[in-house]
Amino acid sequence: MYKILVTDSINVQGLQSLYEHPSILVDKKDQLSSAELREIIGNYDALIVRSQTIVSKELIHSAHRLQIIARAGVGVDNIDVEAATRKGIIVINAPGANTIAACEHTLAMLLSLARRIPHAYQSMSNGEWNRNAFKGVELYEKTLGIIGMGKIGTEVAKRAKSFQMKILGYDPYLTEERAKKLGIVKASINEIAIQSDFITVHTPLIKETRNLVNDEFLQKTKRGVRIINCARGGIIDEAALIRAIQSGHVAGAALDVFTQEPPTNLDLLQHPNIIVTPHLGASTEEAQEKVAKEVSDEIINIFESQTIRHAVNAPQMSGETQLKMKPYLQLGEQLAEIAIQLLKKAPEKIDIAYYGDLVEEDTSLLTRYMVKGILSYHLSDSVNLINAIHLLKEHGLSYNVQRNATNKGFANYMELVLYKGDKKVNIGATVLNGYGARIVNINNYRVDVRPEQHLLYIKHQDIPGMIGQVGSILGSYSINIGTMQVGRAAIGGEAIMILTLDKKIEQEVTHALHSISGLEDVQILELSYEEELSVEKALHL
């Protein structure tokens, strides 16, 4: 018998498959103290929680037979995933079960904002009858800009079309073909800002999307635009939004999520043109049943067939595979991070090739590390080693893996090629015996670069004095150069420099470098990096 402990208020109907399973015993114990939970957790094979139970390192240390921790929801902030991974415990969640609930809440906020329904309700609750004070606008033939065309954004688009709205959609992985099938127009973020009457965001919160809707974005928008955020707090710069609403440029906003939760900014909470709800996107009876059912079914699949779909930590490898592949895993992810940053766009096609000794090993996990490195740039922590290939296919990306016993000049060699339209980026790397990981090819320029956290890529004309000018500018900003590699195709032609730096540099430094005559491109490359990649760290996402 497998014993499962449920510690939070979780929909009973969603847990039904566990209750009915002949080999599973479910204990439901609400409101346990941390000490009480630590005392009994050693008796269970799986733990199901929502957000109330804190699954700490201390609790995990006491979980001697625990195999699965399941979060009946999306976020896992209340779970020490690293501690669970070190102990070999699978952590799963239910990332797609709240799609419809979040979509419908977005539409509810859209309509409430357009027709000022909460304000009218509050007025009548105060005994007033003031029809002229709450004149709204129609959605009919208005333009809705959707930033983020994942599952939720796509469902919003489908429903907004029924109002005969024109839909502009942006997503780094949205193709013209998919946009056409959805009956929407593929657009850039700038086009959405300039053309939209309503704008809703549905992206993850990552470096590229933090404060995406800021002063600069809002200045481009139509006067009278209305903005909705039911995705993640932090995508909208709340101070910039308040300024734009107070100036009258933005007509209003509807927010379900906030940079700080619960929010304390009274200008945000009490402004008459801002509608706020307390993070209700997934708060429907149906969504709560779905998340419970999704994790219940996955627990059964793991116990019965070791099938894992929604793990947020990495799979285990055999000890022998760990030792053989350990030097390549981080290099593979770094290879992908360099390639996607140089491409600057979401790829349409991915080619991966292994040569020499690598052909004799199981490289499937290494491939997943590369795919994770590529997708994480736009999808952030929603990508892990378990779902990387699934997400690749879900976003319509084709990928190809080749294995060739020839050595390509190195005993082991891996190459990654990304394609977007007529643009191509190819990166090659190897692990040199006694010297470690090396990037040896960037867009057919031969280099020898040890991948480090802070790199600077420069494309330039091969003319005298170029290296000196670059060094002089970096020195003027107190940027210390660790190493510099130069690759060129021919004397006096195009060339590249790759510099390893001691610290991250700011955009003002790159702007200064652009002033050098003959310099064509400057790009900061940030890589994941650990001096000593432990097996636990390699497996942990």
C-alpha positions, 0 to 999 in steps of 0.5 A, spaced: 500 500 500 502 507 498 500 512 503 498 519 501 498 525 506 493 531 504 494 537 509 491 542 506 484 544 503 483 540 497 477 539 493 475 532 495 472 530 488 479 531 485 482 526 489 477 521 488 481 517 483 486 516 489 480 514 494 478 509 489 485 506 488 486 499 491 493 500 492 493 507 495 491 509 502 489 517 503 489 520 510 487 527 510 489 532 516 488 539 516 491 544 520 497 540 522 503 544 526 510 544 523 512 539 529 506 535 528 507 534 520 515 532 521 513 527 526 508 523 522 511 525 515 516 519 515 509 514 514 507 517 507 509 515 500 506 522 497 504 528 500 499 533 497 499 540 499 496 547 496 499 554 499 498 553 506 503 547 508 510 549 508 514 543 505 521 545 508 528 542 508 527 540 515 520 537 513 523 533 507 529 531 512 524 527 516 520 524 510 524 517 510 520 514 505 517 520 501 517 519 493 512 525 491 511 532 493 505 534 489 502 541 489 495 542 487 496 548 483 502 552 479 507 555 484 511 551 488 514 557 492 512 553 499 516 547 497 524 547 498 525 543 491 532 543 492 532 539 498 527 535 495 531 533 489 537 532 493 533 527 497 531 524 490 523 526 491 519 528 485 516 535 486 510 535 481 504 541 480 498 542 475 500 547 471 495 547 466 489 546 470 487 553 471 487 555 464 480 556 463 479 559 470 484 564 468 482 566 461 475 567 464 477 571 469 481 576 464 474 576 460 471 578 466 476 584 468 475 586 461 468 587 461 468 590 468 473 595 466 469 597 459 463 598 463 465 600 470 461 595 473 464 594 480 464 602 480 456 602 478 455 596 483 459 600 489 455 606 487 448 603 488 450 599 494 451 606 497 444 608 495 445 612 489 442 612 482 447 615 478 446 613 471 450 618 467 457 617 472 458 610 469 458 611 461 462 605 459 465 603 452 464 597 447 468 591 445 465 591 439 470 592 433 475 594 438 483 592 438 485 587 443 492 586 444 495 580 447 502 579 450 503 572 451 500 567 446 501 561 451 495 557 453 491 562 457 492 568 452 490 563 446 483 562 450 482 569 451 483 570 444 478 565 442 473 568 446 474 575 445 473 574 437 466 573 439 465 580 441 468 581 434 474 584 436 480 585 432 486 581 436 493 583 435 498 577 438 505 577 440 509 571 443 516 569 441 514 563 439 507 565 435 508 563 427 504 567 422 501 560 420 499 559 427 496 566 428 492 565 421 489 559 424 487 562 430 484 568 426 488 573 429 494 578 427 501 576 429 504 583 432 510 586 435 510 589 442 510 596 439 505 594 434 500 592 440 502 598 444 501 603 438 494 600 435 490 597 441 484 599 445 485 594 450 491 590 452 492 584 456 498 580 458 499 573 459 507 572 460 511 569 465 515 573 469 522 573 467 528 578 466 525 580 459 518 581 461 519 585 468 516 592 468 515 590 460 509 595 461 513 601 463 513 609 462 516 608 455 511 602 453 505 607 455 507 613 452 506 609 445 499 607 447 493 610 444 490 615 449 484 612 452 487 605 452 485 600 458 490 595 461 489 588 464 494 583 468 491 577 470 498 573 469 504 575 474 505 581 478 511 585 476 510 585 468 507 592 469 511 597 472 505 599 477 508 606 479 508 608 471 501 605 470 499 610 476 502 616 473 499 614 466 492 613 469 493 620 473 495 624 467 489 621 463 492 618 458 490 611 460 483 610 461 483 605 466 486 598 469 484 591 471 489 588 476 488 581 479 496 580 481 501 585 484 508 586 485 507 585 492 502 581 495 498 583 498 499 590 495 499 596 500 499 601 495 493 605 496 494 609 489 493 603 486 488 600 491 483 606 491 484 609 484 477 610 481 479 608 474 483 601 477 479 595 478 483 590 483 481 583 485 486 579 490 489 574 485 483 570 483 485 567 477 484 560 479 479 561 484 473 557 481 470 550 484 472 547 477 479 549 477 480 547 484 477 540 482 482 540 476 488 541 479 487 536 485 485 531 479 491 532 475 496 531 481 492 525 483 492 522 476 500 523 476 501 520 482 498 514 480 502 514 474 508 515 477 507 509 482 504 504 477 508 506 471 514 511 473 510 516 468 512 523 469 509 529 466 509 535 470 515 534 475 519 541 477 525 538 478 529 533 474 529 526 473 535 521 476 540 518 473 544 512 474 551 513 478 555 511 472 551 516 467 552 521 472 560 520 472 560 520 464 555 526 463 557 530 469 562 535 465 557 536 459 551 537 462 552 545 464 556 546 458 550 543 453 546 548 457 551 554 456 551 552 449 544 553 448 544 560 452 549 563 448 546 561 441 539 563 443 542 570 446 546 571 439 539 569 435 535 574 439 529 571 437 525 565 438 528 559 433 523 556 428 528 550 428 533 547 432 539 542 430 543 538 435 549 534 433 554 529 437 561 527 434 566 522 437 566 519 443 559 522 445 556 518 440 557 512 445 553 515 450 546 516 452 545 523 450 538 524 451 539 528 458 544 532 454 539 534 449 534 536 454 539 540 457 540 544 451 533 545 449 531 547 456 537 552 455 533 555 449 526 555 451 528 558 458 530 564 455 523 566 453 519 561 458 523 562 464 522 557 470 516 554 466 521 549 463 524 543 466 528 537 464 522 533 464 517 538 460 522 541 455 521 536 449 514 537 450 514 544 450 518 544 444 513 540 440 507 544 443 510 551 441 511 548 434 518 548 434 522 542 429 528 539 432 533 534 429 539 530 433 544 527 429 550 522 431 556 522 428 562 517 430 567 522 426 571 526 431 570 533 428 578 535 430 576 533 437 575 527 441 568 529 443 564 535 440 557 538 440 554 543 436 547 547 436 544 550 430 538 555 431 534 558 425 529 563 425 528 565 417 534 567 414 538 568 420 542 562 423 547 561 429 551 555 430 555 554 436 560 548 437 563 546 444 568 540 447 570 538 453 578 538 453 582 532 457 585 536 463 582 543 461 575 542 461 569 545 457 571 550 451 566 553 446 571 552 440 566 555 434 561 561 434 558 562 427 564 558 424 569 563 427 574 558 431 575 560 438 577 557 444 573 560 450 572 557 457 564 559 458 564 563 464 558 567 467 559 574 464 561 574 457 561 580 452 561 578 444 563 583 439 563 583 432 567 588 428 571 589 422 579 586 422 582 593 423 588 595 427 587 598 433 580 595 434 582 591 440 586 597 444 579 601 443 575 596 446 580 595 452 580 602 453 573 603 454 572 597 458 578 600 462 574 607 463 568 603 466 573 599 471 571 593 467 576 587 468 578 583 462 579 575 464 580 573 457 580 575 450 579 571 444 579 573 437 576 569 431 576 572 424 575 569 417 580 573 413 585 579 414 581 585 414 574 582 413 569 581 419 571 578 425 569 577 432 571 578 440 569 574 446 571 577 452 570 574 459 569 579 464 569 579 472 562 582 473 556 584 469 556 590 465 551 595 464 548 597 457 551 604 458 558 600 457 555 597 450 553 604 448 560 607 449 563 601 445 558 602 439 561 609 438 568 605 435 568 605 428 568 599 425 564 595 430 558 592 428 555 589 434 556 588 441 552 583 446 552 582 453 552 574 454 549 571 461 550 564 462 548 559 468 555 558 471 557 554 477 565 553 479 563 545 481 557 542 478 555 537 483 550 532 481 545 535 485 546 542 482 546 538 475 539 535 476 536 541 480 532 546 476 
